[in-house]
Structures are given as structure tokens and as C-alpha cells.
Amino acid sequence: MEASNQPSPVHLGQVEDLSLTRGDNPGSVDAHWHAIIEGNGYTVQTSTVAPDATGHAPWAFYSNSTKSSITIAGLTSGSNIWVHACANGSANSSGAYSDPAMLIVP
């Protein structure tokens, strides 16, 4: 068997314990979750529509983060925001998205 320089995909788990809190400014929300050690970053998606029982919603990419937290800004105060995140690994692998969290934007 030959050695390969190609990275092996790491099987990443689901992001857990995602929670949302009021941001420092109106129209912002802070999202934070437990870090996944094997990951090298996270993808964060948002929706203004509640996910159905299976987690499907019109999710929109918000940002990538190298930390297990992110501030989501530019939101409309008084609106609902749903957020979920997944861990990213080597060789374009990613884990399962977290359960969605919701907050009324301050």
C-alpha cells in the first residue's frame, strides 16, 4: 500500500449546545457552541423562517468562523432569527448541523 499526501477526511460530529444571546448592539445576536476539536472551522447559516420538524428551512449562508462563536449583525430588531452551525474538517468534510436555535433579535 502506497502512502498518500492527500489528507484523510475526519469524521466530525454534530455541533452541540448552540445557543443565542443578545449582541452588544441592536440588531445583533451572539451565537456560541461547544468546540469540535477535530474541526478546523465552522459554517454558520441563518433563517428568518422556522425550521420544520426535520430541520428544513430556507437556510442562508451567513459566514465561516474559526472560533466556536460568532456575532451575527445587521438583523432587524424584533424579528425572529434561527441559526445552526456545522464543523468543517480537512478534505472538504463537514459534520452534521446543530439543532437550530432561535432568538428574537434585540
N, C-alpha and C positions, 0 to 999 in steps of 0.2 A: 504494500500500500504506500503510495507516494504522499509526502507531506504537501500541504497546500498553504499558500499565503492568504487565501480567502478567509475572512472571518466567518466563524460558525454562528448561525443565529442563536441568540439566547432566548429561551422561553420565559417570557416575562409574565408575571401575574397581573391580576386586575388591580388598578389603583383603588385603594380603600380609604374610607373615612374622609371623603371630600366634604368640606363644609365651607359655607359662605358667611362672611361678616361684612358689616358696613365699612366702606372705604373711608379714607381721610377726607375726601372731598365729595360734595353732592354729585350724584351720577356715577359713583364708583363703588365697586364691590371687590373685596379681597377673597380669593379662593385659596385654600390650603388643604393638603392631604398628606398621608404617610408616604415617605420616600420609598422607592423601589431601588435597592442597592445595585442590582444588575443593569438598571436602565442608564441611559446617558442623556435623558431629557424627557419632556412630556409634550403632548399635543393637547390643547385646550379648545373645546368647542362650546358655543352658546346657542340658546334658542329662546325666543320670546313666546313660544307655544309649548304648552305642557306635553311632555312625552306620554305616549300611551303605555299600557301595562307592560309591553315588551321593551320599552325604552326608545321606541322610534319617535322621532320628531324632526322638524326641518333644521337639523344641526348646521351651524355655520362655523367654519374655522375662525378662531379668534387669534391664537398665537401659539408659538412654541416657547417652552421655558426650560432652562437647565436646572431650575430650582423646583422644589415641591410646593411652590406658592406663586401666585401672580395677582396683580391688580388689574381688574377689568374696568376700563374707564370709558367715558363718552356715552353712558347709558341714560335713558330718560327716567328721571326721578318719579317714583310712584308706579313704575311698570314692574312686571314680574320678569325675572331672568332665571333661566335654568342653565346649569353648567355641568359638563362632565369632562374627564381627562383620561388619557391613557399614557402609559410609559412607552418610550421608544428605545430600541436597542440597536445593536450592530446589524449589518446586512439587511437593513430595511425591515427589521422585525418590530412588532409592537404588541403590547399586551392588550387585554380587554379594557374597554372603557369602564370607568367607575359608574356606580349608581348615580343618577343625576341629583343635584342639589338645587334648591330654589330659594330665592330671597326677593323681597320687594325692594327695589332699588331706592336707597335713601336720597 
